[in-house]
Amino acid sequence: MPVLSIAKGELWLRNGEGAPQAVTSPFATEVVERDAQSRRNTGWKHAPRDEQTGVIPTSALWGQRGAAGGVLAPPRFLHACAGAEPRTLYYVLSVGGSTGLFRQQLDERREVRLFHKSSLLCGGFVFNPADRRIVMASGNADGTMHLEVYDDEGNRKGDITGGDCVDASPALVPGTPSAIVYQSAGVARHPQHGHAVATAHSTINRLDYKSGQLDVLLEDEQHDFVAPRMHPDGTLYAIRRPLDKPAVERAGSALKDTVLLPFRLLKAVFGYLNFFSMVYGKEPLRSAGGPRTPELDQDLGKLWLYGRLIELTKVRSDPQYASNLVPRSWELVRKPPGRALQIVMPHVASFDIAPDGAIVYTNGFDVTSWRDGERSKLDRHELIEAVRVV
């Protein structure tokens, strides 16, 4: 069973018992090599100088690229899925300040860049082999996101959703060529200025984009339902997580802020004084206990999953995460036709459904296949953002 994994921006393909294969983009490789060659040719302009003389600074004269020397950020795969032909992939890739949609035939290493934009914000996409169409969630400047349809050569055919909402994560409905399921959340706007200030809870909708019929399948005002998948037997699967309410609506937040206010003020004052001690005295105020280890000062960063910010420091420290990428409250749920919602398992960061009905999911580190209560580990990577059966 071939499975795609996106881990730390890298795309991996595992097929059978062999080692996973890293999928690379020739276009991204060319962009990175071209940037490196440009920096080598113009490195003398940006080399550090002991003395800055003259009226015009060197950075202004030659166009200084910054402290990092203008090194291009590594390419990042954002989304991927299978194409119509064997071992053909479609993927959304970000490199060089732009994001684009690509198709690659893996055996021939033949890559086609369908389109790329500097402002493309993609919330997921799916390729429909029945009509050779691509349904993509594309963000807009006003904070909304709608589903658009493209042909298999990247030509835009139009929108299939609209309104003041965020529609994302489209997936096919087996047996119905023109039907998809997707997550949708309304947008709340500032009453005077009109900019987006919050989003409502995410629901799961089913849309037939040829007939225009729209149905709401899952909705709960206390939870988000994201990343839907439809099983061939009609069972709907999705990830359920508690609604992330604004701070003003969280119970006890005002009392907590009041209690912690003196400690936060002391911490701010100490940090302010410590900064001046480092600048003028070259020594920190806190020296007891020996030097701090690099692990304590390391910024593990953040990760966005289905519109929610994940702080990676909590993976190690918060018991709700238990060394998983997402907390226990991120549950894989299913709703069989005519039956109540059922919880399948916790700590699910991403999942997909195989043609034989098996569920392939990840907790952010392990890729596991689950079928009829039996689990088998397929792969392991660090910080897996998405899995997809191909």
RODO-2510 file (C-alpha; in nm, 4 decimals, decimal comma):
residues 390
     n   res          X          Y          Z
     1     m     0,0000     0,0000     0,0000
     2     p     0,1804     0,3169    -0,1167
     3     v     0,1600     0,5978     0,1400
     4     l     0,2734     0,9593     0,1075
     5     s     0,3991     1,1454     0,4157
     6     i     0,4877     1,5118     0,4508
     7     a     0,7356     1,5525     0,7375
     8     k     0,9116     1,8821     0,8138
     9     g     0,8277     2,0003     0,4632
    10     e     0,9762     1,6921     0,2941
    11     l     0,7720     1,4491     0,0849
    12     w     0,8239     1,0746     0,1370
    13     l     0,6745     0,7797    -0,0485
    14     r     0,6681     0,4367     0,1104
    15     n     0,5587     0,1353    -0,0913
    16     g     0,5593    -0,2050     0,0743
    17     e     0,8350    -0,3131     0,3103
    18     g     1,1156    -0,1187     0,1430
    19     a     1,2728     0,2004     0,2735
    20     p     1,0771     0,5216     0,2106
    21     q     1,1742     0,7191    -0,0981
    22     a     1,2280     1,0937    -0,0783
    23     v     1,0381     1,2769    -0,3534
    24     t     1,2219     1,5843    -0,4762
    25     s     1,1184     1,8578    -0,7148
    26     p     1,3542     1,9356    -1,0069
    27     f     1,2072     2,2856    -1,0197
    28     a     1,2823     2,3470    -0,6516
    29     t     1,6329     2,2047    -0,6912
    30     e     1,6964     2,4393    -0,9837
    31     v     1,5692     2,7416    -0,7881
    32     v     1,7929     2,6617    -0,4898
    33     e     2,0989     2,6001    -0,7093
    34     r     2,0364     2,9193    -0,9056
    35     d     2,0113     3,1182    -0,5831
    36     a     2,3322     2,9633    -0,4501
    37     q     2,5136     3,0465    -0,7743
    38     s     2,3854     3,4042    -0,7568
    39     r     2,5140     3,4422    -0,4016
    40     r     2,8541     3,3075    -0,5015
    41     n     2,8767     3,5526    -0,7899
    42     t     2,7704     3,8514    -0,5796
    43     g     2,9134     3,7444    -0,2448
    44     w     3,1769     4,0180    -0,2530
    45     k     2,8980     4,2757    -0,2263
    46     h     2,7661     4,1265     0,0958
    47     a     3,0900     4,0183     0,2605
    48     p     3,1409     4,1676     0,6117
    49     r     3,3730     4,4665     0,6315
    50     d     3,5736     4,5803     0,9303
    51     e     3,5155     4,9473     0,8651
    52     q     3,2216     5,1335     0,7214
    53     t     3,3450     5,4590     0,5720
    54     g     3,1749     5,7166     0,3586
    55     v     2,8410     5,8847     0,3663
    56     i     2,6420     5,6036     0,2017
    57     p     2,6355     5,2733     0,3971
    58     t     2,7562     4,9654     0,2118
    59     s     2,4213     4,7936     0,2675
    60     a     2,2411     5,0747     0,0869
    61     l     2,5008     5,0935    -0,1912
    62     w     2,5078     4,7252    -0,2799
    63     g     2,1700     4,6028    -0,1512
    64     q     2,2614     4,4114     0,1637
    65     r     2,0555     4,0940     0,1950
    66     g     2,0500     4,0855     0,5716
    67     a     2,2216     3,9020     0,8496
    68     a     2,1589     3,5604     0,6994
    69     g     2,3158     3,6619     0,3695
    70     g     1,9876     3,6120     0,1855
    71     v     2,0040     3,2312     0,1983
    72     l     1,6928     3,0894     0,0363
    73     a     1,4616     2,8971     0,2683
    74     p     1,4427     2,5233     0,1911
    75     p     1,1527     2,4172    -0,0313
    76     r     0,8462     2,2882     0,1537
    77     f     0,5863     2,0421     0,0307
    78     l     0,2469     2,1512     0,1617
    79     h    -0,0016     1,9029     0,0117
    80     a     0,0199     1,5991    -0,2170
    81     c    -0,2032     1,3348    -0,3746
    82     a    -0,1974     1,0723    -0,6487
    83     g    -0,2697     1,1421    -1,0145
    84     a    -0,4580     0,9349    -1,2705
    85     e    -0,1563     0,7470    -1,4087
    86     p     0,0520     0,5041    -1,1980
    87     r     0,3298     0,6659    -0,9905
    88     t     0,2153     1,0139    -1,0853
    89     l     0,1809     1,2718    -0,8102
    90     y     0,0308     1,6166    -0,7807
    91     y     0,1728     1,8388    -0,5088
    92     v     0,1697     2,1957    -0,3833
    93     l     0,5209     2,3233    -0,3198
    94     s     0,6533     2,6459    -0,1680
    95     v     0,9987     2,7658    -0,2766
    96     g     1,1669     3,0968    -0,3444
    97     g     0,8849     3,3112    -0,2093
    98     s     0,6180     3,1538    -0,4297
    99     t     0,3851     2,8552    -0,4097
   100     g     0,2828     2,6397    -0,7009
   101     l     0,1005     2,3283    -0,8163
   102     f     0,3116     2,0589    -0,9840
   103     r     0,2693     1,7168    -1,1422
   104     q     0,5504     1,4632    -1,1525
   105     q     0,5877     1,1199    -1,3079
   106     l     0,8244     0,9538    -1,0614
   107     d     0,9752     0,6830    -1,2844
   108     e     1,0730     0,9295    -1,5570
   109     r     1,1490     1,2204    -1,3192
   110     r     0,9337     1,4336    -1,5460
   111     e     0,7906     1,7337    -1,3633
   112     v     0,5357     1,9798    -1,4994
   113     r     0,4765     2,3115    -1,3266
   114     l     0,1064     2,3764    -1,3714
   115     f     0,1093     2,7227    -1,2117
   116     h     0,2714     2,9138    -0,9287
   117     k     0,1910     3,2407    -0,7521
   118     s     0,3591     3,4573    -0,4930
   119     s     0,0342     3,4913    -0,2967
   120     l    -0,1108     3,1391    -0,3221
   121     l    -0,2537     3,0140     0,0084
   122     c    -0,3644     2,6526    -0,0292
   123     g    -0,5846     2,4789     0,2280
   124     g    -0,5685     2,1382     0,0628
   125     f    -0,6628     1,9879    -0,2724
   126     v    -0,7736     1,6628    -0,4318
   127     f    -0,7459     1,5201    -0,7834
   128     n    -1,0619     1,3644    -0,9255
   129     p    -0,9700     1,0998    -1,1860
   130     a    -1,3358     1,0646    -1,2953
   131     d    -1,3404     1,4039    -1,4691
   132     r    -0,9658     1,4847    -1,4438
   133     r    -1,0364     1,7900    -1,2328
   134     i    -0,8478     1,9336    -0,9366
   135     v    -1,0483     2,0802    -0,6495
   136     m    -0,8315     2,3192    -0,4470
   137     a    -0,8974     2,5339    -0,1413
   138     s    -0,7518     2,8753    -0,2259
   139     g    -0,7241     3,1664     0,0173
   140     n    -0,8310     3,5230    -0,0574
   141     a    -0,6998     3,8585     0,0609
   142     d    -1,0109     3,9223     0,2742
   143     g    -0,9445     3,6212     0,4989
   144     t    -1,1857     3,3836     0,3275
   145     m    -1,0994     3,0598     0,1504
   146     h    -1,3075     2,8953    -0,1213
   147     l    -1,2925     2,5797    -0,3298
   148     e    -1,1835     2,6247    -0,6913
   149     v    -1,1808     2,3804    -0,9808
   150     y    -0,8874     2,3384    -1,2209
   151     d    -0,8348     2,0961    -1,5072
   152     d    -0,5405     1,8557    -1,4974
   153     e    -0,3206     2,1117    -1,6755
   154     g    -0,3764     2,3817    -1,4127
   155     n    -0,6316     2,5918    -1,6011
   156     r    -0,8786     2,7491    -1,3602
   157     k    -1,2437     2,6687    -1,4318
   158     g    -1,4106     2,8668    -1,1519
   159     d    -1,5256     2,8619    -0,7893
   160     i    -1,7634     2,6011    -0,6510
   161     t    -1,8077     2,7568    -0,3037
   162     g    -1,8387     3,1171    -0,1898
   163     g    -1,9478     3,3430     0,0919
   164     d    -1,7867     3,4769     0,4080
   165     c    -1,6310     3,1462     0,5101
   166     v    -1,3157     2,9347     0,5154
   167     d    -1,3597     2,6149     0,3102
   168     a    -1,0695     2,3674     0,3128
   169     s    -0,9547     2,0035     0,2990
   170     p    -1,1665     1,8729     0,0089
   171     a    -1,1909     1,4944    -0,0367
   172     l    -1,3712     1,2714    -0,2860
   173     v    -1,6896     1,0767    -0,2182
   174     p    -1,6469     0,7185    -0,3478
   175     g    -1,9108     0,6212    -0,6011
   176     t    -2,0191     0,9774    -0,6790
   177     p    -1,7809     1,1316    -0,9352
   178     s    -1,8789     1,4953    -0,8826
   179     a    -1,9271     1,4938    -0,5036
   180     i    -1,6796     1,6069    -0,2393
   181     v    -1,6739     1,6498     0,1382
   182     y    -1,4899     1,9403     0,2984
   183     q    -1,4616     2,1452     0,6173
   184     s    -1,6205     2,4891     0,6390
   185     a    -1,6171     2,7670     0,9002
   186     g    -1,7841     3,1077     0,8984
   187     v    -1,5828     3,4293     0,9327
   188     a    -1,6595     3,6969     1,1927
   189     r    -1,5683     4,0542     1,0975
   190     h    -1,5059     4,3804     1,2794
   191     p    -1,8314     4,5809     1,2722
   192     q    -1,6623     4,9091     1,1750
   193     h    -1,3513     4,8117     0,9785
   194     g    -1,4691     4,4880     0,8205
   195     h    -1,1512     4,2846     0,8658
   196     a    -1,1691     3,9214     0,9829
   197     v    -1,1372     3,8861     1,3604
   198     a    -1,2350     3,5219     1,4234
   199     t    -1,3747     3,2069     1,2660
   200     a    -1,6662     2,9949     1,3830
   201     h    -1,6632     2,6203     1,4485
   202     s    -1,5800     2,4006     1,1496
   203     t    -1,8514     2,1804     1,0047
   204     i    -1,8319     1,9003     0,7480
   205     n    -2,0262     1,9588     0,4276
   206     r    -2,1008     1,7433     0,1262
   207     l    -2,1259     1,9157    -0,2116
   208     d    -2,2114     1,7870    -0,5561
   209     y    -2,0419     2,0517    -0,7666
   210     k    -2,2364     1,9595    -1,0812
   211     s    -2,5875     1,9676    -0,9368
   212     g    -2,5066     2,2260    -0,6673
   213     q    -2,6651     2,0198    -0,3875
   214     l    -2,5117     2,1017    -0,0465
   215     d    -2,5643     1,9071     0,2778
   216     v    -2,4214     1,9578     0,6283
   217     l    -2,3043     1,6191     0,7594
   218     l    -2,1330     1,7016     1,0911
   219     e    -2,1801     2,0048     1,3143
   220     d    -2,1225     2,0767     1,6829
   221     e    -2,0920     2,4279     1,8264
   222     q    -1,8411     2,3039     2,0874
   223     h    -1,6074     2,1263     1,8426
   224     d    -1,4302     2,1628     1,5120
   225     f    -1,4591     1,8834     1,2556
   226     v    -1,1706     1,8910     1,0072
   227     a    -1,0032     1,6797     0,7362
   228     p    -1,3067     1,4695     0,6319
   229     r    -1,2790     1,1410     0,4428
   230     m    -1,5623     0,9257     0,3115
   231     h    -1,5321     0,5459     0,3388
   232     p    -1,6589     0,3367     0,0449
   233     d    -1,9361     0,1985     0,2704
   234     g    -2,0677     0,5524     0,3322
   235     t    -1,9104     0,6035     0,6755
   236     l    -1,7823     0,9571     0,7273
   237     y    -1,4493     0,9964     0,9085
   238     a    -1,3062     1,3246     1,0409
   239     i    -1,0842     1,4702     1,3113
   240     r    -1,2746     1,6259     1,5990
   241     r    -1,1105     1,8784     1,8323
   242     p    -1,2423     2,1250     2,0934
   243     l    -1,3331     2,4675     1,9650
   244     d    -1,0564     2,7223     2,0196
   245     k    -1,2538     3,0055     2,1778
   246     p    -1,1268     3,3645     2,1929
   247     a    -0,9563     3,4601     2,5188
   248     v    -1,2478     3,6838     2,6219
   249     e    -1,4834     3,3845     2,6130
   250     r    -1,2701     3,1415     2,8102
   251     a    -1,4007     3,0716     3,1575
   252     g    -1,1585     3,1737     3,4312
   253     s    -0,9219     3,3614     3,2005
   254     a    -0,9779     3,6966     3,3763
   255     l    -0,9113     3,5456     3,7209
   256     k    -0,6006     3,3683     3,5945
   257     d    -0,4641     3,6896     3,4409
   258     t    -0,5261     3,8776     3,7669
   259     v    -0,3416     3,6202     3,9781
   260     l    -0,0458     3,5987     3,7411
   261     l    -0,0154     3,9743     3,6813
   262     p     0,2496     4,0413     3,9557
   263     f     0,4648     3,7488     3,8377
   264     r     0,4440     3,8598     3,4763
   265     l     0,5437     4,2154     3,5715
   266     l     0,8433     4,0878     3,7719
   267     k     0,9470     3,8686     3,4789
   268     a     0,9234     4,1640     3,2398
   269     v     1,1280     4,3908     3,4695
   270     f     1,3936     4,1225     3,5181
   271     g     1,4178     4,0649     3,1432
   272     y     1,4539     4,4393     3,0860
   273     l     1,7370     4,4685     3,3402
   274     n     1,9020     4,1503     3,2154
   275     f     1,9094     4,2953     2,8631
   276     f     2,0972     4,6062     2,9772
   277     s     2,3364     4,3924     3,1817
   278     m     2,4191     4,1877     2,8719
   279     v     2,4627     4,4965     2,6530
   280     y     2,6744     4,7109     2,8859
   281     g     2,8268     4,4638     3,1314
   282     k     2,8607     4,1646     2,8981
   283     e     2,7262     3,9429     3,1773
   284     p     2,3743     3,8149     3,2456
   285     l     2,2030     3,8769     3,5763
   286     r     2,1120     3,5110     3,6108
   287     s     2,4288     3,3103     3,6586
   288     a     2,3344     3,0745     3,9413
   289     g     2,2981     2,7113     3,8497
   290     g     2,5631     2,7129     3,5771
   291     p     2,5270     2,7834     3,2082
   292     r     2,2020     2,7070     3,0356
   293     t     2,2102     2,4121     2,8037
   294     p     2,1252     2,4605     2,4359
   295     e     1,8154     2,2424     2,4849
   296     l     1,6676     2,4899     2,7329
   297     d     1,7150     2,7850     2,5004
   298     q     1,6163     2,6017     2,1835
   299     d     1,3118     2,7387     2,0043
   300     l     1,1293     2,4323     1,8773
   301     g     0,9025     2,6519     1,6689
   302     k     0,5392     2,6214     1,5704
   303     l     0,3353     2,4328     1,3167
   304     w    -0,0029     2,5007     1,1562
   305     l    -0,2421     2,2061     1,1264
   306     y    -0,5874     2,2629     0,9763
   307     g    -0,5871     2,6285     1,0797
   308     r    -0,4694     2,5617     1,4369
   309     l    -0,1282     2,6654     1,5714
   310     i     0,0673     2,3837     1,7397
   311     e     0,3457     2,4926     1,9783
   312     l     0,6085     2,2212     1,9532
   313     t     0,7383     2,2836     2,3065
   314     k     0,4123     2,1364     2,4388
   315     v     0,4873     1,8046     2,2680
   316     r     0,7496     1,7375     2,5367
   317     s     0,6121     1,9256     2,8353
   318     d     0,2309     1,9058     2,8223
   319     p     0,0846     1,5740     2,9467
   320     q    -0,2138     1,6227     2,7145
   321     y     0,0219     1,5687     2,4208
   322     a     0,2029     1,2653     2,5702
   323     s     0,4858     1,3004     2,3148
   324     n     0,2392     1,3204     2,0253
   325     l     0,2212     1,6126     1,7840
   326     v    -0,1393     1,6875     1,8810
   327     p    -0,3187     1,6571     2,2174
   328     r    -0,5482     1,3749     2,3178
   329     s    -0,8508     1,5906     2,2381
   330     w    -0,7731     1,5593     1,8644
   331     e    -0,9842     1,2495     1,8036
   332     l    -1,0522     1,0492     1,4918
   333     v    -1,4289     0,9998     1,4796
   334     r    -1,6633     0,8251     1,2405
   335     k    -2,0341     0,8411     1,1657
   336     p    -2,1804     0,5358     0,9908
   337     p    -2,4992     0,5989     0,7915
   338     g    -2,7980     0,6292     1,0249
   339     r    -2,5933     0,5762     1,3413
   340     a    -2,4454     0,7951     1,6151
   341     l    -2,0978     0,9470     1,6124
   342     q    -1,8229     0,7123     1,7346
   343     i    -1,4728     0,7867     1,8666
   344     v    -1,2072     0,5733     1,6965
   345     m    -0,8803     0,6902     1,8562
   346     p    -0,7097     0,9995     2,0072
   347     h    -0,3903     1,1887     1,9117
   348     v    -0,4627     1,1859     1,5363
   349     a    -0,2822     1,4587     1,3395
   350     s    -0,3728     1,3329     0,9909
   351     f    -0,5309     1,0274     0,8292
   352     d    -0,6545     0,8791     0,5044
   353     i    -0,8581     0,5786     0,3890
   354     a    -0,7028     0,3031     0,1763
   355     p    -0,8944     0,1399    -0,1098
   356     d    -0,9373    -0,1771     0,1007
   357     g    -1,0995     0,0239     0,3812
   358     a    -0,7992     0,0382     0,6157
   359     i    -0,7374     0,3648     0,8018
   360     v    -0,3848     0,5045     0,7692
   361     y    -0,3157     0,7684     1,0341
   362     t    -0,0322     0,9454     1,2124
   363     n     0,0195     1,0909     1,5582
   364     g     0,2860     1,3214     1,4145
   365     f     0,5700     1,0690     1,4360
   366     d     0,4448     0,7197     1,3459
   367     v     0,2416     0,6183     1,0406
   368     t     0,0051     0,3362     1,1350
   369     s    -0,2494     0,1245     0,9501
   370     w    -0,5680     0,0364     1,1436
   371     r    -0,8305    -0,2123     1,0372
   372     d    -1,0901    -0,3913     1,2513
   373     g    -0,9034    -0,3017     1,5701
   374     e    -0,5662    -0,4319     1,4469
   375     r    -0,2756    -0,1919     1,4079
   376     s     0,0476    -0,2229     1,2095
   377     k     0,3230     0,0360     1,2000
   378     l     0,4159     0,1444     0,8482
   379     d     0,6735     0,4197     0,8872
   380     r     0,8236     0,6777     1,1199
   381     h     0,9375     1,0365     1,0597
   382     e     0,9798     1,3510     1,2659
   383     l     0,6919     1,6006     1,2695
   384     i     0,4587     1,4405     1,0151
   385     e     0,2077     1,6987     0,8985
   386     a     0,0021     1,4854     0,6584
   387     v    -0,0406     1,1312     0,5270
   388     r    -0,2075     1,0275     0,2031
   389     v    -0,2744     0,6856     0,0502
   390     v    -0,1885     0,6760    -0,3216
***
